[in-house]
Amino acid sequence: MNSNTSAASPARDSTAAESSSDAKPDEVLLTVENLRTVFDTDDGTVHAVDGVDFTVQRGETVCIVGESGSGKTVTSESITQLFKSPPGSIADGSVVFDGIDLASRTEDELTDIRGARISHIFQNPQGALNPVYTVGWQLVEAIQLHRNVDDDAAREDAINLLNRVGIPEASSRLDDYPHELSGGMKQRVMIAMALACQPDLLIADEPTTALDVTIQAQILKLLRELQADSGMSIVFITHDLGVVAEIADRVVVMYAGKVMERGSVYDVFESPSHPYTKALLECLPGHGSLGGIPGSLPDPTAPPTGCRFADRCPYAVAECTVGEQPVFESVGREVQNEGIEHEVSCIHYRSTDDPSVLDQLGSDRSSTPQERPSGQTGGSRDSDTDRDGDGDGDGDGDRGVTRE
């Protein structure tokens, strides 16, 4: 394994491995094709998600990773159209879930699917839970919204759910208000609500970001155990590469609304091929890139031509800044997970499938001074600005990744 990625080597436990092995490559649950989500603003149209493609198989965990502003959250919200419309809308593409194109469904049809077959866990449980209602009331409401059960049966189910997610003395905690619970317990309540109707797909948007590292490890372990028990699929949104290494089967790397690289977690971590993926991994503690990635995200109201990352890429050439985003090229190596192809959107792989091509290019350039393509900057990163319209505004980029 390359020395520059060892700190975040994939470390799935036996429970996760069992869950992953149950999923068959031909059992695709979710297919996202050419997804384009835009937001009409006073400053222009924000191209938050611009031609995203990925699939999710039954029983597997797909992590969407990238720095703040890459379009991760909007991608997850676009699956069930949770964003506010207007100003947001799906301009193009399809989101096919178990044979149903969700992008063309009405709000009433989507309401029947949200919570029942596709559930969400959000980044801030304190903001997601209603402070004026007990957690029991909110759990019962979630159960009765999609299931025809009376109050007593719903309350019993709520207690069972709290027990299932590891909350002690669940029957008494049912009557607590959110402010009476710790951050970790509130997130467990959110997980219980998401599991109330035994969904086929769980979308977890930065569910561990607000938690300390000990509680974070407990939540990740809980999600793996619940997945092994139920066989559900998980789309996990994060900027934390340590979390990706712990939980993912497959990784989708996003930047400025585009997919840069995708493949199995082993392929992406052991043979990172896109310059952006390599730069993210260099930001891990102990790898010497304390200053982060130079430059900042492009303006989402006026995205550049060519590769979106070209302006910040140390390997960029003039060809990188013209035309459309480069088509995906297969990166040749022994695939750890059969049926999962390792692909990268980079012109340097048009004539080779060797993932070390960038290392060779960097070696060649180190001995020859190179001019940066027109418009390429080396300024400081503006990671405190949330520019994709997803509302996360965490401004933490990928510099402070945590590894248990």
KEKE-479775 format. One record per residue (C-alpha): chain; x, y, z; residue in three letters. Coordinates in Angstrom, 2 decimals, padded with zeros to 5 digits. Example, Ala and Ser with C-alpha at 12.3 -4.5 7.8 and 13.67 -1.06 7.14 Angstrom:
residues 2
{pt 'A', {012.30, -004.50, 007.80}, 'ALA'}
{pt 'A', {013.67, -001.06, 007.14}, 'SER'}
end
This chain:
residues 404
{pt 'A', {000.00, 000.00, 000.00}, 'MET'}
{pt 'A', {001.16, 003.54, -000.72}, 'ASN'}
{pt 'A', {002.69, 005.23, 002.30}, 'SER'}
{pt 'A', {000.67, 008.38, 001.75}, 'ASN'}
{pt 'A', {-002.63, 006.66, 002.43}, 'THR'}
{pt 'A', {-001.80, 004.26, 005.25}, 'SER'}
{pt 'A', {-003.26, 006.48, 007.94}, 'ALA'}
{pt 'A', {-006.71, 005.96, 006.54}, 'ALA'}
{pt 'A', {-006.48, 002.38, 005.37}, 'SER'}
{pt 'A', {-009.94, 000.79, 005.07}, 'PRO'}
{pt 'A', {-010.66, -001.04, 008.31}, 'ALA'}
{pt 'A', {-014.08, -002.67, 008.06}, 'ARG'}
{pt 'A', {-014.82, -005.14, 010.85}, 'ASP'}
{pt 'A', {-016.33, -008.59, 010.45}, 'SER'}
{pt 'A', {-019.88, -007.27, 010.87}, 'THR'}
{pt 'A', {-019.45, -004.84, 008.01}, 'ALA'}
{pt 'A', {-017.79, -007.46, 005.87}, 'ALA'}
{pt 'A', {-020.69, -009.83, 006.41}, 'GLU'}
{pt 'A', {-023.15, -007.13, 005.36}, 'SER'}
{pt 'A', {-021.14, -006.31, 002.26}, 'SER'}
{pt 'A', {-020.81, -009.92, 001.21}, 'SER'}
{pt 'A', {-024.59, -010.37, 001.23}, 'ASP'}
{pt 'A', {-025.06, -007.76, -001.52}, 'ALA'}
{pt 'A', {-024.94, -009.17, -005.04}, 'LYS'}
{pt 'A', {-023.48, -006.99, -007.80}, 'PRO'}
{pt 'A', {-026.60, -007.32, -009.97}, 'ASP'}
{pt 'A', {-028.99, -006.19, -007.20}, 'GLU'}
{pt 'A', {-028.93, -002.45, -007.83}, 'VAL'}
{pt 'A', {-031.27, -000.50, -005.55}, 'LEU'}
{pt 'A', {-030.51, 003.09, -006.60}, 'LEU'}
{pt 'A', {-029.23, 004.46, -009.90}, 'THR'}
{pt 'A', {-028.44, 008.16, -010.24}, 'VAL'}
{pt 'A', {-027.72, 009.29, -013.81}, 'GLU'}
{pt 'A', {-026.69, 012.74, -015.07}, 'ASN'}
{pt 'A', {-028.30, 014.40, -012.04}, 'LEU'}
{pt 'A', {-028.35, 018.20, -012.27}, 'ARG'}
{pt 'A', {-029.78, 020.23, -009.40}, 'THR'}
{pt 'A', {-029.85, 024.01, -009.61}, 'VAL'}
{pt 'A', {-030.90, 026.89, -007.35}, 'PHE'}
{pt 'A', {-032.19, 030.16, -008.80}, 'ASP'}
{pt 'A', {-030.77, 033.05, -006.76}, 'THR'}
{pt 'A', {-030.44, 036.81, -007.12}, 'ASP'}
{pt 'A', {-026.80, 036.29, -008.09}, 'ASP'}
{pt 'A', {-027.62, 033.77, -010.80}, 'GLY'}
{pt 'A', {-028.26, 030.06, -011.15}, 'THR'}
{pt 'A', {-026.21, 027.94, -008.73}, 'VAL'}
{pt 'A', {-025.16, 024.66, -010.34}, 'HIS'}
{pt 'A', {-024.94, 022.71, -007.09}, 'ALA'}
{pt 'A', {-025.02, 019.23, -008.66}, 'VAL'}
{pt 'A', {-023.92, 019.09, -012.28}, 'ASP'}
{pt 'A', {-024.12, 015.69, -013.98}, 'GLY'}
{pt 'A', {-023.60, 013.23, -011.12}, 'VAL'}
{pt 'A', {-023.72, 009.46, -011.74}, 'ASP'}
{pt 'A', {-023.49, 006.62, -009.21}, 'PHE'}
{pt 'A', {-025.26, 003.44, -008.17}, 'THR'}
{pt 'A', {-026.03, 001.80, -004.82}, 'VAL'}
{pt 'A', {-026.43, -001.94, -004.53}, 'GLN'}
{pt 'A', {-028.62, -003.63, -001.95}, 'ARG'}
{pt 'A', {-026.85, -004.02, 001.37}, 'GLY'}
{pt 'A', {-023.83, -001.86, 000.53}, 'GLU'}
{pt 'A', {-022.56, 001.45, 001.87}, 'THR'}
{pt 'A', {-021.61, 004.16, -000.61}, 'VAL'}
{pt 'A', {-019.77, 007.17, 000.80}, 'CYS'}
{pt 'A', {-019.91, 010.50, -001.03}, 'ILE'}
{pt 'A', {-016.87, 012.49, 000.01}, 'VAL'}
{pt 'A', {-015.47, 015.94, -000.74}, 'GLY'}
{pt 'A', {-014.71, 019.25, 000.91}, 'GLU'}
{pt 'A', {-017.46, 021.64, 002.01}, 'SER'}
{pt 'A', {-019.19, 023.11, -001.03}, 'GLY'}
{pt 'A', {-018.64, 020.08, -003.26}, 'SER'}
{pt 'A', {-022.37, 019.34, -003.60}, 'GLY'}
{pt 'A', {-022.55, 016.28, -001.35}, 'LYS'}
{pt 'A', {-025.56, 017.36, 000.70}, 'THR'}
{pt 'A', {-027.53, 018.62, -002.30}, 'VAL'}
{pt 'A', {-026.89, 015.30, -004.03}, 'THR'}
{pt 'A', {-028.36, 013.40, -001.09}, 'SER'}
{pt 'A', {-031.31, 015.77, -000.80}, 'GLU'}
{pt 'A', {-031.99, 015.46, -004.52}, 'SER'}
{pt 'A', {-032.70, 011.74, -004.19}, 'ILE'}
{pt 'A', {-036.04, 012.47, -002.48}, 'THR'}
{pt 'A', {-036.16, 016.20, -003.37}, 'GLN'}
{pt 'A', {-035.86, 017.42, 000.21}, 'LEU'}
{pt 'A', {-034.52, 020.81, -000.89}, 'PHE'}
{pt 'A', {-036.83, 023.82, -000.92}, 'LYS'}
{pt 'A', {-038.50, 024.33, -004.30}, 'SER'}
{pt 'A', {-038.34, 027.06, -005.43}, 'PRO'}
{pt 'A', {-035.53, 028.06, -005.55}, 'PRO'}
{pt 'A', {-034.20, 024.51, -006.01}, 'GLY'}
{pt 'A', {-035.15, 022.13, -008.81}, 'SER'}
{pt 'A', {-033.88, 019.08, -010.67}, 'ILE'}
{pt 'A', {-032.93, 020.42, -014.10}, 'ALA'}
{pt 'A', {-031.98, 017.09, -015.66}, 'ASP'}
{pt 'A', {-031.22, 013.46, -014.97}, 'GLY'}
{pt 'A', {-032.91, 010.53, -013.28}, 'SER'}
{pt 'A', {-032.98, 009.01, -009.80}, 'VAL'}
{pt 'A', {-034.24, 005.44, -010.19}, 'VAL'}
{pt 'A', {-035.02, 003.74, -006.88}, 'PHE'}
{pt 'A', {-036.10, 000.11, -007.13}, 'ASP'}
{pt 'A', {-037.46, 000.74, -010.63}, 'GLY'}
{pt 'A', {-039.17, 004.06, -009.77}, 'ILE'}
{pt 'A', {-037.84, 007.34, -011.20}, 'ASP'}
{pt 'A', {-038.10, 009.65, -008.19}, 'LEU'}
{pt 'A', {-037.10, 012.72, -010.23}, 'ALA'}
{pt 'A', {-040.44, 012.62, -012.04}, 'SER'}
{pt 'A', {-042.68, 011.91, -009.02}, 'ARG'}
{pt 'A', {-045.12, 014.35, -007.46}, 'THR'}
{pt 'A', {-044.74, 015.66, -003.92}, 'GLU'}
{pt 'A', {-047.52, 013.35, -002.65}, 'ASP'}
{pt 'A', {-045.84, 010.33, -004.25}, 'GLU'}
{pt 'A', {-042.50, 011.28, -002.72}, 'LEU'}
{pt 'A', {-044.11, 011.69, 000.71}, 'THR'}
{pt 'A', {-045.16, 008.04, 000.59}, 'ASP'}
{pt 'A', {-041.55, 007.01, -000.06}, 'ILE'}
{pt 'A', {-039.76, 009.36, 002.35}, 'ARG'}
{pt 'A', {-039.46, 007.75, 005.76}, 'GLY'}
{pt 'A', {-041.06, 004.53, 004.59}, 'ALA'}
{pt 'A', {-038.58, 003.20, 002.04}, 'ARG'}
{pt 'A', {-035.92, 005.94, 002.10}, 'ILE'}
{pt 'A', {-034.97, 007.55, 005.40}, 'SER'}
{pt 'A', {-032.61, 010.40, 006.24}, 'HIS'}
{pt 'A', {-030.34, 011.08, 009.21}, 'ILE'}
{pt 'A', {-029.23, 014.68, 009.39}, 'PHE'}
{pt 'A', {-026.02, 016.30, 010.61}, 'GLN'}
{pt 'A', {-027.47, 018.18, 013.58}, 'ASN'}
{pt 'A', {-029.85, 016.08, 015.70}, 'PRO'}
{pt 'A', {-030.59, 019.06, 017.95}, 'GLN'}
{pt 'A', {-031.93, 020.97, 014.97}, 'GLY'}
{pt 'A', {-033.78, 017.98, 013.51}, 'ALA'}
{pt 'A', {-035.69, 017.14, 016.71}, 'LEU'}
{pt 'A', {-038.57, 019.39, 017.76}, 'ASN'}
{pt 'A', {-037.68, 020.84, 021.19}, 'PRO'}
{pt 'A', {-041.31, 021.21, 022.36}, 'VAL'}
{pt 'A', {-042.28, 017.54, 021.93}, 'TYR'}
{pt 'A', {-040.95, 014.48, 023.74}, 'THR'}
{pt 'A', {-038.81, 012.06, 021.78}, 'VAL'}
{pt 'A', {-041.52, 009.46, 022.28}, 'GLY'}
{pt 'A', {-044.18, 011.69, 020.71}, 'TRP'}
{pt 'A', {-041.91, 012.29, 017.70}, 'GLN'}
{pt 'A', {-041.12, 008.59, 017.30}, 'LEU'}
{pt 'A', {-044.79, 007.64, 017.51}, 'VAL'}
{pt 'A', {-045.63, 010.27, 014.89}, 'GLU'}
{pt 'A', {-043.00, 008.84, 012.52}, 'ALA'}
{pt 'A', {-044.37, 005.32, 013.00}, 'ILE'}
{pt 'A', {-048.02, 006.25, 012.53}, 'GLN'}
{pt 'A', {-047.31, 008.41, 009.49}, 'LEU'}
{pt 'A', {-046.53, 005.32, 007.41}, 'HIS'}
{pt 'A', {-048.09, 002.46, 009.38}, 'ARG'}
{pt 'A', {-051.67, 001.84, 010.43}, 'ASN'}
{pt 'A', {-051.16, 001.17, 014.16}, 'VAL'}
{pt 'A', {-052.88, 002.54, 017.28}, 'ASP'}
{pt 'A', {-051.19, 004.69, 019.95}, 'ASP'}
{pt 'A', {-050.35, 001.81, 022.29}, 'ASP'}
{pt 'A', {-048.79, -000.32, 019.55}, 'ALA'}
{pt 'A', {-046.85, 002.65, 018.18}, 'ALA'}
{pt 'A', {-045.52, 003.48, 021.66}, 'ARG'}
{pt 'A', {-044.40, -000.12, 022.15}, 'GLU'}
{pt 'A', {-042.66, -000.01, 018.78}, 'ASP'}
{pt 'A', {-040.97, 003.26, 019.80}, 'ALA'}
{pt 'A', {-039.60, 001.64, 022.97}, 'ILE'}
{pt 'A', {-038.31, -001.30, 020.95}, 'ASN'}
{pt 'A', {-036.59, 001.09, 018.53}, 'LEU'}
{pt 'A', {-034.86, 002.97, 021.35}, 'LEU'}
{pt 'A', {-033.70, -000.34, 022.80}, 'ASN'}
{pt 'A', {-032.46, -001.39, 019.38}, 'ARG'}
{pt 'A', {-030.25, 001.70, 019.01}, 'VAL'}
{pt 'A', {-028.77, 001.22, 022.46}, 'GLY'}
{pt 'A', {-030.55, 003.81, 024.61}, 'ILE'}
{pt 'A', {-030.70, 002.53, 028.24}, 'PRO'}
{pt 'A', {-034.01, 002.58, 030.14}, 'GLU'}
{pt 'A', {-035.82, 003.20, 026.89}, 'ALA'}
{pt 'A', {-039.32, 003.17, 028.38}, 'SER'}
{pt 'A', {-038.52, 006.07, 030.69}, 'SER'}
{pt 'A', {-036.48, 007.97, 028.09}, 'ARG'}
{pt 'A', {-039.50, 007.97, 025.79}, 'LEU'}
{pt 'A', {-040.98, 010.86, 027.77}, 'ASP'}
{pt 'A', {-037.79, 012.95, 027.77}, 'ASP'}
{pt 'A', {-037.46, 016.13, 025.75}, 'TYR'}
{pt 'A', {-034.50, 016.52, 023.34}, 'PRO'}
{pt 'A', {-032.68, 018.94, 025.65}, 'HIS'}
{pt 'A', {-032.56, 016.24, 028.33}, 'GLU'}
{pt 'A', {-030.46, 013.94, 026.13}, 'LEU'}
{pt 'A', {-026.77, 014.07, 025.27}, 'SER'}
{pt 'A', {-025.63, 014.68, 021.70}, 'GLY'}
{pt 'A', {-024.92, 011.00, 021.15}, 'GLY'}
{pt 'A', {-028.31, 009.96, 022.52}, 'MET'}
{pt 'A', {-030.10, 012.51, 020.33}, 'LYS'}
{pt 'A', {-028.37, 011.07, 017.28}, 'GLN'}
{pt 'A', {-029.45, 007.58, 018.37}, 'ARG'}
{pt 'A', {-033.03, 008.86, 018.55}, 'VAL'}
{pt 'A', {-032.68, 010.18, 015.00}, 'MET'}
{pt 'A', {-031.43, 006.78, 013.87}, 'ILE'}
{pt 'A', {-034.38, 005.12, 015.61}, 'ALA'}
{pt 'A', {-036.79, 007.45, 013.77}, 'MET'}
{pt 'A', {-035.08, 006.67, 010.47}, 'ALA'}
{pt 'A', {-035.47, 002.93, 011.10}, 'LEU'}
{pt 'A', {-039.11, 003.17, 012.21}, 'ALA'}
{pt 'A', {-040.45, 001.77, 008.95}, 'CYS'}
{pt 'A', {-037.53, -000.52, 008.09}, 'GLN'}
{pt 'A', {-036.31, 001.45, 005.05}, 'PRO'}
{pt 'A', {-034.51, -000.07, 002.10}, 'ASP'}
{pt 'A', {-032.17, 002.92, 001.86}, 'LEU'}
{pt 'A', {-030.73, 005.06, 004.65}, 'LEU'}
{pt 'A', {-029.20, 008.42, 003.71}, 'ILE'}
{pt 'A', {-026.90, 009.67, 006.46}, 'ALA'}
{pt 'A', {-025.69, 013.25, 005.97}, 'ASP'}
{pt 'A', {-022.64, 013.89, 008.18}, 'GLU'}
{pt 'A', {-024.28, 012.05, 011.12}, 'PRO'}
{pt 'A', {-021.13, 012.00, 013.26}, 'THR'}
{pt 'A', {-019.68, 015.47, 012.60}, 'THR'}
{pt 'A', {-021.06, 017.07, 015.79}, 'ALA'}
{pt 'A', {-020.04, 014.14, 018.02}, 'LEU'}
{pt 'A', {-016.79, 013.50, 019.87}, 'ASP'}
{pt 'A', {-014.57, 010.71, 018.57}, 'VAL'}
{pt 'A', {-015.73, 008.10, 021.12}, 'THR'}
{pt 'A', {-019.43, 008.62, 020.39}, 'ILE'}
{pt 'A', {-018.64, 008.79, 016.68}, 'GLN'}
{pt 'A', {-017.13, 005.29, 016.81}, 'ALA'}
{pt 'A', {-020.21, 004.00, 018.65}, 'GLN'}
{pt 'A', {-022.59, 005.46, 016.05}, 'ILE'}
{pt 'A', {-020.60, 003.97, 013.16}, 'LEU'}
{pt 'A', {-020.57, 000.57, 014.87}, 'LYS'}
{pt 'A', {-024.33, 000.84, 015.45}, 'LEU'}
{pt 'A', {-024.99, 001.65, 011.77}, 'LEU'}
{pt 'A', {-022.92, -001.36, 010.66}, 'ARG'}
{pt 'A', {-024.78, -003.67, 013.04}, 'GLU'}
{pt 'A', {-028.19, -002.37, 011.96}, 'LEU'}
{pt 'A', {-027.22, -002.78, 008.31}, 'GLN'}
{pt 'A', {-026.10, -006.36, 008.92}, 'ALA'}
{pt 'A', {-029.42, -007.12, 010.64}, 'ASP'}
{pt 'A', {-031.71, -005.50, 008.07}, 'SER'}
{pt 'A', {-029.77, -005.66, 004.80}, 'GLY'}
{pt 'A', {-030.50, -001.99, 004.08}, 'MET'}
{pt 'A', {-028.30, 000.13, 001.83}, 'SER'}
{pt 'A', {-026.60, 003.28, 003.13}, 'ILE'}
{pt 'A', {-025.56, 006.47, 001.35}, 'VAL'}
{pt 'A', {-023.15, 008.15, 003.75}, 'PHE'}
{pt 'A', {-022.21, 011.81, 003.23}, 'ILE'}
{pt 'A', {-018.98, 012.98, 004.85}, 'THR'}
{pt 'A', {-015.82, 015.04, 004.49}, 'HIS'}
{pt 'A', {-014.04, 012.84, 007.05}, 'ASP'}
{pt 'A', {-011.82, 010.34, 005.27}, 'LEU'}
{pt 'A', {-011.30, 008.42, 008.50}, 'GLY'}
{pt 'A', {-015.03, 007.70, 008.62}, 'VAL'}
{pt 'A', {-014.96, 006.66, 004.96}, 'VAL'}
{pt 'A', {-012.24, 004.11, 005.69}, 'ALA'}
{pt 'A', {-014.32, 002.68, 008.55}, 'GLU'}
{pt 'A', {-017.71, 002.27, 006.90}, 'ILE'}
{pt 'A', {-017.60, 002.41, 003.08}, 'ALA'}
{pt 'A', {-017.84, -000.36, 000.51}, 'ASP'}
{pt 'A', {-017.63, 002.12, -002.35}, 'ARG'}
{pt 'A', {-016.52, 005.76, -002.58}, 'VAL'}
{pt 'A', {-017.71, 008.62, -004.79}, 'VAL'}
{pt 'A', {-015.37, 011.65, -004.72}, 'VAL'}
{pt 'A', {-017.12, 014.95, -005.55}, 'MET'}
{pt 'A', {-015.77, 018.39, -006.32}, 'TYR'}
{pt 'A', {-017.74, 021.49, -007.38}, 'ALA'}
{pt 'A', {-020.84, 019.48, -008.28}, 'GLY'}
{pt 'A', {-018.96, 016.88, -010.34}, 'LYS'}
{pt 'A', {-017.76, 013.33, -009.64}, 'VAL'}
{pt 'A', {-013.96, 013.17, -009.88}, 'MET'}
{pt 'A', {-013.37, 009.51, -008.99}, 'GLU'}
{pt 'A', {-015.36, 006.45, -007.94}, 'ARG'}
{pt 'A', {-014.50, 002.90, -007.01}, 'GLY'}
{pt 'A', {-014.25, 000.46, -004.12}, 'SER'}
{pt 'A', {-012.95, 001.88, -000.86}, 'VAL'}
{pt 'A', {-009.82, -000.26, -001.24}, 'TYR'}
{pt 'A', {-009.09, 001.00, -004.77}, 'ASP'}
{pt 'A', {-009.66, 004.67, -003.94}, 'VAL'}
{pt 'A', {-007.56, 004.62, -000.76}, 'PHE'}
{pt 'A', {-004.76, 002.36, -001.94}, 'GLU'}
{pt 'A', {-004.51, 003.72, -005.50}, 'SER'}
{pt 'A', {-005.97, 007.26, -005.48}, 'PRO'}
{pt 'A', {-005.94, 008.35, -009.11}, 'SER'}
{pt 'A', {-007.52, 011.78, -009.49}, 'HIS'}
{pt 'A', {-005.34, 014.72, -008.39}, 'PRO'}
{pt 'A', {-008.18, 015.90, -006.13}, 'TYR'}
{pt 'A', {-008.45, 012.53, -004.39}, 'THR'}
{pt 'A', {-004.70, 012.49, -003.87}, 'LYS'}
{pt 'A', {-004.86, 016.03, -002.47}, 'ALA'}
{pt 'A', {-007.62, 015.06, -000.02}, 'LEU'}
{pt 'A', {-005.60, 012.12, 001.25}, 'LEU'}
{pt 'A', {-002.55, 014.35, 001.63}, 'GLU'}
{pt 'A', {-004.63, 016.46, 004.05}, 'CYS'}
{pt 'A', {-004.80, 013.56, 006.50}, 'LEU'}
{pt 'A', {-002.87, 014.08, 009.75}, 'PRO'}
{pt 'A', {000.74, 013.01, 009.43}, 'GLY'}
{pt 'A', {001.01, 013.56, 005.70}, 'HIS'}
{pt 'A', {002.60, 017.00, 005.70}, 'GLY'}
{pt 'A', {-000.15, 019.03, 003.98}, 'SER'}
{pt 'A', {-001.07, 021.22, 006.95}, 'LEU'}
{pt 'A', {-001.99, 024.15, 004.69}, 'GLY'}
{pt 'A', {-004.77, 022.22, 002.95}, 'GLY'}
{pt 'A', {-005.37, 022.45, -000.79}, 'ILE'}
{pt 'A', {-004.28, 025.81, -002.27}, 'PRO'}
{pt 'A', {-006.95, 027.90, -003.97}, 'GLY'}
{pt 'A', {-010.72, 027.80, -003.56}, 'SER'}
{pt 'A', {-013.79, 026.28, -005.15}, 'LEU'}
{pt 'A', {-014.96, 027.80, -008.45}, 'PRO'}
{pt 'A', {-017.97, 030.09, -008.59}, 'ASP'}
{pt 'A', {-021.01, 027.75, -008.78}, 'PRO'}
{pt 'A', {-022.98, 030.36, -010.74}, 'THR'}
{pt 'A', {-020.31, 030.39, -013.47}, 'ALA'}
{pt 'A', {-018.54, 027.00, -013.43}, 'PRO'}
{pt 'A', {-015.37, 026.86, -015.53}, 'PRO'}
{pt 'A', {-014.94, 024.82, -018.68}, 'THR'}
{pt 'A', {-012.89, 021.66, -018.65}, 'GLY'}
{pt 'A', {-012.03, 019.94, -015.39}, 'CYS'}
{pt 'A', {-013.50, 021.76, -012.39}, 'ARG'}
{pt 'A', {-010.34, 021.08, -010.37}, 'PHE'}
{pt 'A', {-007.90, 022.36, -013.01}, 'ALA'}
{pt 'A', {-007.54, 025.76, -011.34}, 'ASP'}
{pt 'A', {-006.07, 024.12, -008.21}, 'ARG'}
{pt 'A', {-004.41, 021.07, -009.78}, 'CYS'}
{pt 'A', {-000.60, 020.75, -009.72}, 'PRO'}
{pt 'A', {-000.77, 018.41, -012.74}, 'TYR'}
{pt 'A', {-002.98, 020.65, -014.91}, 'ALA'}
{pt 'A', {-002.10, 021.39, -018.53}, 'VAL'}
{pt 'A', {-003.78, 023.73, -021.01}, 'ALA'}
{pt 'A', {-006.07, 020.95, -022.26}, 'GLU'}
{pt 'A', {-007.55, 020.58, -018.77}, 'CYS'}
{pt 'A', {-009.24, 023.99, -019.01}, 'THR'}
{pt 'A', {-011.20, 023.53, -022.26}, 'VAL'}
{pt 'A', {-014.31, 021.60, -023.25}, 'GLY'}
{pt 'A', {-016.37, 019.49, -020.86}, 'GLU'}
{pt 'A', {-015.37, 017.64, -017.72}, 'GLN'}
{pt 'A', {-013.17, 014.71, -018.90}, 'PRO'}
{pt 'A', {-015.01, 011.44, -019.47}, 'VAL'}
{pt 'A', {-014.42, 008.63, -017.01}, 'PHE'}
{pt 'A', {-011.47, 006.35, -017.71}, 'GLU'}
{pt 'A', {-010.98, 002.94, -016.10}, 'SER'}
{pt 'A', {-007.96, 002.60, -013.85}, 'VAL'}
{pt 'A', {-006.42, -000.83, -014.28}, 'GLY'}
{pt 'A', {-005.58, -002.81, -011.16}, 'ARG'}
{pt 'A', {-006.71, -005.95, -009.38}, 'GLU'}
{pt 'A', {-010.21, -005.11, -008.22}, 'VAL'}
{pt 'A', {-010.73, -006.04, -004.58}, 'GLN'}
{pt 'A', {-014.54, -006.07, -004.84}, 'ASN'}
{pt 'A', {-015.63, -007.87, -008.00}, 'GLU'}
{pt 'A', {-018.13, -005.88, -010.03}, 'GLY'}
{pt 'A', {-016.99, -002.46, -008.75}, 'ILE'}
{pt 'A', {-015.03, -000.57, -011.39}, 'GLU'}
{pt 'A', {-012.42, 002.04, -010.48}, 'HIS'}
{pt 'A', {-012.95, 005.11, -012.68}, 'GLU'}
{pt 'A', {-011.44, 008.58, -012.81}, 'VAL'}
{pt 'A', {-012.35, 011.78, -014.65}, 'SER'}
{pt 'A', {-008.91, 012.99, -015.72}, 'CYS'}
{pt 'A', {-007.27, 013.51, -019.13}, 'ILE'}
{pt 'A', {-003.99, 012.01, -017.94}, 'HIS'}
{pt 'A', {-005.59, 008.54, -018.06}, 'TYR'}
{pt 'A', {-006.68, 008.67, -021.68}, 'ARG'}
{pt 'A', {-003.60, 006.80, -022.86}, 'SER'}
{pt 'A', {-002.91, 004.67, -019.78}, 'THR'}
{pt 'A', {-004.74, 002.89, -016.99}, 'ASP'}
{pt 'A', {-001.75, 002.97, -014.66}, 'ASP'}
{pt 'A', {-002.70, 004.75, -011.38}, 'PRO'}
{pt 'A', {000.94, 005.81, -010.92}, 'SER'}
{pt 'A', {000.86, 008.05, -014.02}, 'VAL'}
{pt 'A', {000.52, 011.18, -011.85}, 'LEU'}
{pt 'A', {003.50, 010.18, -009.73}, 'ASP'}
{pt 'A', {005.58, 009.92, -012.89}, 'GLN'}
{pt 'A', {004.21, 013.22, -014.20}, 'LEU'}
{pt 'A', {005.04, 014.90, -010.90}, 'GLY'}
{pt 'A', {008.56, 013.48, -011.00}, 'SER'}
{pt 'A', {009.08, 014.80, -014.52}, 'ASP'}
{pt 'A', {007.79, 018.23, -013.58}, 'ARG'}
{pt 'A', {009.95, 018.51, -010.48}, 'SER'}
{pt 'A', {013.01, 018.74, -012.71}, 'SER'}
{pt 'A', {011.45, 021.17, -015.21}, 'THR'}
{pt 'A', {009.82, 024.54, -014.26}, 'PRO'}
{pt 'A', {006.18, 024.60, -015.36}, 'GLN'}
{pt 'A', {003.82, 027.46, -016.02}, 'GLU'}
{pt 'A', {000.37, 027.24, -014.50}, 'ARG'}
{pt 'A', {-002.58, 027.24, -016.93}, 'PRO'}
{pt 'A', {-004.26, 030.58, -017.44}, 'SER'}
{pt 'A', {-006.50, 031.40, -014.49}, 'GLY'}
{pt 'A', {-004.88, 028.91, -012.10}, 'GLN'}
{pt 'A', {-004.42, 030.34, -008.65}, 'THR'}
{pt 'A', {-002.40, 029.49, -005.61}, 'GLY'}
{pt 'A', {-004.29, 031.58, -003.10}, 'GLY'}
{pt 'A', {-005.52, 030.52, 000.28}, 'SER'}
{pt 'A', {-008.51, 028.26, 000.55}, 'ARG'}
{pt 'A', {-011.88, 029.85, 001.26}, 'ASP'}
{pt 'A', {-013.36, 026.91, 003.11}, 'SER'}
{pt 'A', {-015.57, 029.04, 005.36}, 'ASP'}
{pt 'A', {-017.94, 029.82, 002.50}, 'THR'}
{pt 'A', {-020.74, 027.42, 001.71}, 'ASP'}
{pt 'A', {-021.10, 027.95, -002.01}, 'ARG'}
{pt 'A', {-023.12, 024.98, -003.23}, 'ASP'}
{pt 'A', {-026.39, 026.03, -001.60}, 'GLY'}
{pt 'A', {-026.55, 022.95, 000.65}, 'ASP'}
{pt 'A', {-026.71, 025.00, 003.82}, 'GLY'}
{pt 'A', {-024.12, 023.06, 005.81}, 'ASP'}
{pt 'A', {-021.76, 026.04, 006.18}, 'GLY'}
{pt 'A', {-019.39, 024.05, 008.37}, 'ASP'}
{pt 'A', {-016.34, 025.57, 006.71}, 'GLY'}
{pt 'A', {-014.11, 022.77, 007.87}, 'ASP'}
{pt 'A', {-013.15, 021.40, 004.46}, 'GLY'}
{pt 'A', {-011.09, 018.23, 004.73}, 'ASP'}
{pt 'A', {-008.24, 019.42, 006.86}, 'ARG'}
{pt 'A', {-009.41, 018.19, 010.25}, 'GLY'}
{pt 'A', {-010.31, 014.61, 009.40}, 'VAL'}
{pt 'A', {-010.56, 012.43, 012.45}, 'THR'}
{pt 'A', {-009.29, 008.89, 012.58}, 'ARG'}
{pt 'A', {-010.18, 006.62, 015.47}, 'GLU'}
end
